[in-house]
Amino acid sequence: MAEILPFKAWRYNQEMDQAIESLTSPLFDVVSAKQREALYQNKFNSIHLSVPLGDDPADHAAHTLQEWKSEGILAHDPLPGIYVYYQYFRLTGSDKEFCRKGFICHIKAYDWHEGVLLRHENTIPSAVNDRIELLEKTLLNTSPTHGLYTDSEFELERYMDEAIQSPLYETEDYQGVRDVLAVIHDHDVIRLFIDKLQDQQVLLADGHHRYEGSLEYRKKRMAQNPGHTGMEAYNYHLMYLTNTEADDLRILPTHRVLQQISLTDEEFLEKLREYFVVTPKEDVYELNEVIVGKNWAFGLYLSGNAYKLRLKPEIHPLIDWPVPQEVKALDLTVMHYFIFEKVLGIDREAQRDYPGLSYVRNFTACVSQVDSGKARLALITNDVSMEQVKRVCHSGAIMPQKSTFFYPKVICGFLFSSIKENEFLTADSACL
């Protein structure tokens, strides 16, 4: 079902390869303002293409790209390939070194209704619009989104393991993660990768905004092209694919932070007690621990005071959103329905782009924002399991926005892929 293709990546030239670590950058939706300012100081850093500066950032990126191509800053790889990408990392509290294994390729940008590529969470509209404009002006994928395929026999790993022994790049990124990139050129091996994916659905793990940007651009070009065949470059998207069966696939929780609410603390707590058992806690740093492994349990840090929230079980059936049971069972559905909609009066659609609501992965950062007065409250949640992601995807429904944080994030700058017709590689031109 999923059609993938090798591609000829645009990469920094050989002289600049030696400084590749200084040319990489975080993804557009995780890079901080402080990181941006530091990265912008390097005129060749990849952030100038992924998060461009200026009053017309997309035009600025397009100009920069053309300049880098003309001056040879970026070079087009001469041979088509599938790019193997390994990320070695550790998690807090564990001595184990994990390794997430995957590969980067072009994949057709399937519309959601086609049932080939399945999403699991909502997007924020303003972020999608930004990605559409950037893609339209540059015709460049500056970073891969993250998709999941299933291979219980781990058939592709042997070829990836072999390729990674001869890396193109090996760096340490801003997350403290060791990133290694290699490439497979062998046509027979590439065919194995294509065949493995052709009967599969792909779950979109990370990069919903960038994927929707590609999808909307494809729709626009299809409408403009009466001779549309489905093989044009605008039909494709850059994706990093990893195996759902791998033990080193990690999903971290994403907490919610609100700058302001219209209720007093006492009013807010009183309304919460209609739905939750509210238990005060002496130490805010206990909140992570007291909710672990418990369904529908959250930590609340409100104006400097800590509480454990646990939904009253008999209340759960009151959720009347038109979603399957797989979605109703999620912690974040409980949070967004009972706390955001019922207690705070923010309806489901308004939550998607609600001003003053931010999504923060780091627990300590949540506490700091409340302590500093930048935020009124933080809601701490558990992580989502891979099995829950699968169940939701296959149900055809979606989770609340920012439900998952697949860790680590891929980085930008190792390679770029073009969807300009004269730079794009079809199956025929790749001799596949």
C-alpha positions as CSV (number, residue, x, y, z in Angstrom):
1,M,0.0,0.0,0.0
2,A,2.7,2.5,0.9
3,E,4.8,3.5,-2.0
4,I,8.4,4.6,-1.2
5,L,11.2,5.7,-3.4
6,P,15.0,6.2,-3.0
7,F,16.2,9.7,-3.7
8,K,19.3,11.8,-4.4
9,A,19.8,14.0,-1.4
10,W,21.1,17.5,-1.4
11,R,23.9,17.6,1.2
12,Y,26.5,20.1,2.3
13,N,29.6,19.8,0.1
14,Q,32.6,17.7,1.1
15,E,34.6,20.6,2.5
16,M,31.7,21.6,4.8
17,D,31.1,18.0,5.9
18,Q,33.9,18.3,8.4
19,A,31.8,20.9,10.3
20,I,28.5,19.1,9.9
21,E,27.8,19.3,13.7
22,S,27.7,23.1,13.4
23,L,25.3,23.0,10.5
24,T,22.6,20.9,12.0
25,S,19.6,22.3,13.9
26,P,16.5,21.2,15.9
27,L,13.2,20.8,14.1
28,F,11.1,23.9,13.6
29,D,8.6,23.1,16.3
30,V,11.1,22.3,19.1
31,V,13.8,24.8,18.5
32,S,13.9,27.5,21.2
33,A,14.2,31.2,20.7
34,K,17.6,31.1,22.3
35,Q,18.8,28.2,20.1
36,R,17.6,30.1,17.0
37,E,19.5,33.2,17.8
38,A,22.7,31.2,18.3
39,L,22.2,29.1,15.1
40,Y,21.4,32.2,13.0
41,Q,24.9,33.4,13.6
42,N,26.3,30.7,11.3
43,K,25.2,31.9,7.8
44,F,25.3,28.3,6.5
45,N,23.4,26.6,9.3
46,S,20.4,24.6,8.1
47,I,18.0,26.7,10.2
48,H,18.1,29.3,7.4
49,L,16.1,26.8,5.3
50,S,13.9,25.3,8.0
51,V,13.1,28.3,10.2
52,P,14.0,31.3,8.0
53,L,14.3,34.9,9.1
54,G,12.8,38.0,7.6
55,D,9.4,39.6,6.9
56,D,8.9,37.1,4.2
57,P,10.6,34.0,5.6
58,A,9.6,31.6,2.8
59,D,11.0,33.9,0.1
60,H,14.1,34.3,2.2
61,A,14.5,30.5,2.4
62,A,14.0,30.1,-1.4
63,H,16.6,32.8,-2.1
64,T,19.1,31.2,0.3
65,L,18.5,27.7,-1.2
66,Q,19.2,29.0,-4.7
67,E,22.3,30.8,-3.6
68,W,23.6,27.7,-1.8
69,K,23.0,25.5,-4.8
70,S,24.6,28.0,-7.2
71,E,27.7,28.5,-5.0
72,G,28.1,24.7,-4.4
73,I,27.4,25.0,-0.6
74,L,24.9,22.2,-1.3
75,A,25.7,19.4,-3.7
76,H,23.3,16.8,-5.2
77,D,24.3,13.2,-4.5
78,P,25.1,11.5,-7.8
79,L,23.4,8.2,-7.0
80,P,20.0,7.4,-5.6
81,G,19.8,5.8,-2.2
82,I,17.9,5.0,0.9
83,Y,19.6,6.8,3.8
84,V,20.0,4.8,7.1
85,Y,19.7,6.9,10.2
86,Y,20.6,5.6,13.7
87,Q,20.1,7.6,16.9
88,Y,22.0,6.5,20.1
89,F,20.6,7.9,23.3
90,R,20.1,7.5,27.1
91,L,17.1,8.3,29.3
92,T,17.1,9.8,32.7
93,G,17.4,7.2,35.4
94,S,18.7,4.5,33.1
95,D,22.3,3.4,32.2
96,K,21.2,1.7,29.0
97,E,22.2,3.1,25.7
98,F,19.2,2.9,23.3
99,C,19.5,2.9,19.5
100,R,16.6,3.8,17.4
101,K,17.1,2.4,13.9
102,G,15.5,3.7,10.8
103,F,15.8,4.8,7.2
104,I,14.9,8.0,5.2
105,C,13.2,7.8,1.8
106,H,10.5,9.5,-0.3
107,I,6.9,8.3,0.4
108,K,3.8,9.3,-1.5
109,A,1.8,11.9,0.4
110,Y,-1.4,9.9,0.8
111,D,-4.6,11.7,1.8
112,W,-6.0,10.5,5.1
113,H,-9.1,9.0,3.6
114,E,-6.9,6.6,1.5
115,G,-6.1,4.7,4.6
116,V,-2.5,4.1,3.8
117,L,-0.9,6.7,6.0
118,L,-2.6,6.9,9.4
119,R,-2.4,9.9,11.8
120,H,-2.9,9.8,15.5
121,E,-3.2,13.4,16.7
122,N,-4.7,16.8,15.8
123,T,-2.6,19.6,14.3
124,I,-2.4,23.3,15.1
125,P,-3.7,25.1,11.9
126,S,-1.3,28.1,12.0
127,A,1.7,25.8,12.0
128,V,0.4,23.9,9.0
129,N,0.0,27.1,7.0
130,D,3.6,28.1,7.7
131,R,4.9,24.7,6.4
132,I,2.8,24.9,3.2
133,E,4.2,28.3,2.2
134,L,7.7,27.2,2.9
135,L,7.4,24.1,0.8
136,E,5.6,26.0,-2.0
137,K,8.5,28.5,-2.2
138,T,11.4,26.2,-1.8
139,L,10.2,22.8,-3.2
140,L,12.4,21.4,-0.5
141,N,11.9,19.0,2.4
142,T,14.2,20.4,5.0
143,S,13.8,17.5,7.4
144,P,12.0,14.1,7.4
145,T,8.8,13.4,9.3
146,H,8.8,10.2,11.4
147,G,6.7,7.3,10.3
148,L,6.2,3.8,11.7
149,Y,6.1,0.5,9.8
150,T,5.8,-3.0,11.2
151,D,8.4,-5.7,10.7
152,S,8.2,-8.4,13.4
153,E,11.0,-10.4,11.7
154,F,13.3,-7.4,11.6
155,E,14.3,-8.2,8.0
156,L,15.5,-4.8,7.1
157,E,17.7,-4.3,10.1
158,R,20.5,-6.5,8.8
159,Y,21.0,-4.3,5.8
160,M,20.8,-1.1,7.9
161,D,23.3,-2.6,10.4
162,E,25.7,-3.3,7.6
163,A,25.3,0.2,6.0
164,I,25.8,2.0,9.3
165,Q,29.4,0.6,9.5
166,S,30.4,3.1,6.8
167,P,28.8,6.4,8.0
168,L,28.5,9.6,6.1
169,Y,28.2,11.6,9.3
170,E,28.4,10.9,13.0
171,T,27.7,13.8,15.4
172,E,26.3,14.6,18.8
173,D,23.2,16.9,18.7
174,Y,21.6,19.4,21.0
175,Q,19.7,16.6,22.8
176,G,23.0,14.8,23.7
177,V,22.0,12.2,21.1
178,R,24.6,10.5,18.8
179,D,23.3,10.7,15.3
180,V,24.7,8.5,12.5
181,L,23.8,8.7,8.8
182,A,24.7,6.2,6.1
183,V,23.4,5.3,2.7
184,I,22.4,2.2,0.7
185,H,22.9,2.4,-3.0
186,D,22.5,-1.3,-3.9
187,H,19.4,-1.6,-6.2
188,D,18.5,-5.1,-5.0
189,V,18.6,-4.1,-1.4
190,I,16.6,-0.9,-2.1
191,R,14.0,-3.1,-3.8
192,L,13.7,-5.2,-0.6
193,F,12.8,-2.0,1.3
194,I,10.3,-1.0,-1.3
195,D,8.7,-4.4,-1.2
196,K,8.5,-4.5,2.6
197,L,6.5,-1.3,2.6
198,Q,4.2,-1.9,-0.4
199,D,1.7,-4.0,1.6
200,Q,1.8,-1.9,4.7
201,Q,0.0,1.0,6.3
202,V,2.3,3.6,7.8
203,L,1.6,5.3,11.2
204,L,2.6,8.9,11.4
205,A,4.6,9.3,14.6
206,D,5.9,12.8,14.4
207,G,5.7,15.7,12.0
208,H,2.0,16.0,11.4
209,H,2.3,19.7,10.5
210,R,5.0,19.0,7.9
211,Y,3.1,16.1,6.4
212,E,-0.1,18.1,6.2
213,G,1.9,20.8,4.5
214,S,3.0,18.3,1.8
215,L,-0.6,17.0,1.6
216,E,-2.1,20.4,1.1
217,Y,0.5,21.4,-1.5
218,R,-0.1,18.2,-3.4
219,K,-3.9,18.9,-3.5
220,K,-3.2,22.4,-4.8
221,R,-0.9,21.2,-7.6
222,M,-3.3,18.4,-8.5
223,A,-6.1,21.0,-9.0
224,Q,-3.8,23.0,-11.2
225,N,-2.7,20.1,-13.3
226,P,-5.3,18.6,-15.7
227,G,-2.8,16.0,-16.7
228,H,-2.1,14.8,-13.2
229,T,-0.7,11.2,-13.1
230,G,0.2,10.7,-9.5
231,M,3.9,10.3,-10.4
232,E,4.9,14.0,-10.3
233,A,7.4,15.2,-7.7
234,Y,4.8,17.1,-5.8
235,N,3.1,13.8,-4.8
236,Y,6.0,12.8,-2.5
237,H,7.2,13.6,0.9
238,L,10.4,12.9,2.9
239,M,10.0,10.4,5.8
240,Y,12.1,8.7,8.4
241,L,10.7,5.2,9.0
242,T,11.2,3.1,12.1
243,N,9.9,-0.3,13.2
244,T,7.0,-0.4,15.7
245,E,8.3,-3.7,17.0
246,A,11.7,-2.3,18.2
247,D,12.3,-2.0,21.9
248,D,14.2,1.3,21.4
249,L,11.1,3.2,20.2
250,R,10.4,5.7,23.0
251,I,7.5,8.0,23.6
252,L,7.8,10.7,26.3
253,P,4.9,12.6,27.9
254,T,4.0,16.2,26.9
255,H,2.6,18.3,29.7
256,R,0.2,21.3,29.4
257,V,1.0,24.8,30.7
258,L,-1.6,27.6,30.9
259,Q,-0.6,31.2,31.3
260,Q,-4.0,32.3,32.7
261,I,-7.4,31.0,33.7
262,S,-10.5,33.1,34.4
263,L,-11.3,31.3,37.7
264,T,-9.7,31.9,41.1
265,D,-7.7,29.0,42.5
266,E,-10.5,28.1,44.9
267,E,-13.1,28.1,42.1
268,F,-10.9,26.0,39.8
269,L,-10.3,23.4,42.5
270,E,-14.0,23.3,43.5
271,K,-15.0,22.6,39.8
272,L,-12.3,19.9,39.5
273,R,-13.7,18.1,42.5
274,E,-16.9,17.5,40.6
275,Y,-14.9,15.1,38.4
276,F,-11.7,14.2,40.2
277,V,-10.4,13.2,43.6
278,V,-8.1,16.1,44.4
279,T,-5.2,15.3,46.8
280,P,-2.8,18.1,47.9
281,K,0.9,17.2,47.8
282,E,3.6,18.8,49.8
283,D,6.4,18.5,47.2
284,V,5.7,19.4,43.6
285,Y,8.5,17.0,42.5
286,E,6.4,14.1,43.7
287,L,3.9,14.7,41.0
288,N,5.7,12.7,38.4
289,E,5.9,9.7,40.7
290,V,2.4,9.6,42.2
291,I,0.7,9.4,38.8
292,V,3.0,6.7,37.2
293,G,1.1,3.7,36.0
294,K,-2.3,5.1,37.1
295,N,-5.1,5.6,34.5
296,W,-6.7,9.0,34.3
297,A,-4.3,10.5,36.9
298,F,-2.6,13.9,36.5
299,G,-0.4,16.2,38.5
300,L,-1.5,19.8,38.9
301,Y,0.8,22.7,39.9
302,L,-1.4,25.7,40.5
303,S,0.0,29.0,41.7
304,G,2.8,27.3,43.6
305,N,0.7,24.5,45.1
306,A,0.8,20.8,44.1
307,Y,-2.1,18.4,43.7
308,K,-2.7,14.9,42.4
309,L,-5.9,14.5,40.3
310,R,-7.6,11.2,39.8
311,L,-10.7,10.9,37.7
312,K,-13.7,9.3,39.6
313,P,-14.2,6.1,37.6
314,E,-18.0,6.5,37.5
315,I,-17.5,9.9,35.7
316,H,-15.7,8.5,32.7
317,P,-18.8,7.4,30.7
318,L,-19.9,11.1,30.7
319,I,-17.4,11.8,27.8
320,D,-19.7,12.6,24.9
321,W,-17.2,13.5,22.2
322,P,-18.0,11.5,19.0
323,V,-14.8,9.4,19.2
324,P,-14.2,5.7,19.5
325,Q,-13.6,4.0,22.9
326,E,-9.9,3.8,22.1
327,V,-9.7,7.6,22.2
328,K,-12.0,8.0,25.2
329,A,-9.7,5.7,27.2
330,L,-6.7,8.0,26.8
331,D,-5.4,10.1,29.7
332,L,-5.2,13.2,27.5
333,T,-8.8,12.8,26.3
334,V,-9.8,12.8,29.9
335,M,-7.7,15.9,30.6
336,H,-9.0,17.8,27.6
337,Y,-12.6,16.8,28.1
338,F,-13.0,17.3,31.8
339,I,-10.4,19.9,32.6
340,F,-10.3,22.1,29.5
341,E,-13.9,21.8,28.3
342,K,-16.0,21.1,31.4
343,V,-14.0,23.0,34.0
344,L,-12.5,25.8,32.0
345,G,-15.1,26.1,29.4
346,I,-12.8,25.8,26.4
347,D,-14.5,23.7,23.7
348,R,-12.8,21.0,21.8
349,E,-12.1,22.9,18.6
350,A,-10.9,26.0,20.4
351,Q,-8.3,23.9,22.3
352,R,-6.4,23.2,19.1
353,D,-5.0,26.7,18.9
354,Y,-5.8,28.2,22.3
355,P,-3.8,31.3,23.2
356,G,-1.7,30.9,26.3
357,L,-1.7,27.1,26.2
358,S,1.8,25.6,25.6
359,Y,3.1,22.1,25.4
360,V,6.2,21.4,27.5
361,R,8.0,18.1,27.7
362,N,10.4,18.9,30.5
363,F,8.7,18.5,33.9
364,T,11.2,20.9,35.6
365,A,10.5,23.6,33.0
366,C,6.7,23.3,33.8
367,V,7.5,23.9,37.5
368,S,9.8,26.8,36.7
369,Q,7.2,28.6,34.5
370,V,4.6,28.5,37.3
371,D,7.2,29.5,40.0
372,S,8.4,32.5,37.9
373,G,4.9,33.7,37.3
374,K,5.0,33.1,33.6
375,A,2.2,30.6,33.9
376,R,-0.7,30.1,36.3
377,L,-0.7,26.3,36.2
378,A,0.9,23.2,34.8
379,L,-0.9,19.8,34.1
380,I,1.5,16.8,34.3
381,T,0.6,13.7,32.5
382,N,1.9,10.2,31.9
383,D,3.3,9.0,28.5
384,V,1.3,7.3,25.8
385,S,2.2,3.7,24.9
386,M,3.0,2.4,21.4
387,E,0.0,0.0,21.7
388,Q,-2.3,3.0,22.4
389,V,-0.9,4.8,19.4
390,K,-1.6,1.7,17.2
391,R,-5.1,1.2,18.5
392,V,-6.0,4.9,17.9
393,C,-4.5,4.9,14.4
394,H,-6.3,1.8,13.4
395,S,-9.6,3.0,14.8
396,G,-9.6,5.9,12.3
397,A,-9.8,8.5,15.1
398,I,-7.2,10.9,16.3
399,M,-5.8,11.9,19.7
400,P,-5.8,15.5,21.1
401,Q,-3.0,17.6,19.7
402,K,0.5,17.1,21.1
403,S,-0.3,13.7,22.6
404,T,3.0,12.1,21.9
405,F,6.6,13.1,22.0
406,F,8.6,10.4,20.2
407,Y,12.1,10.7,21.5
408,P,14.7,11.5,20.3
409,K,13.7,14.1,17.6
410,V,15.3,13.8,14.2
411,I,17.6,16.7,13.4
412,C,17.7,19.0,10.4
413,G,20.8,19.5,8.2
414,F,22.1,16.0,7.4
415,L,20.2,16.0,4.1
416,F,17.5,17.7,2.2
417,S,15.2,16.4,-0.5
418,S,13.9,18.2,-3.5
419,I,10.5,18.0,-5.2
420,K,11.5,20.0,-8.2
421,E,10.6,18.0,-11.3
422,N,14.1,18.2,-12.8
423,E,15.7,17.1,-9.4
424,F,13.2,14.4,-8.5
425,L,13.8,10.7,-8.9
426,T,11.0,8.4,-10.1
427,A,11.0,4.6,-9.9
428,D,11.8,4.5,-13.6
429,S,14.7,6.9,-13.4
430,A,16.1,4.9,-10.5
431,C,16.0,1.7,-12.6
432,L,13.8,0.1,-10.0
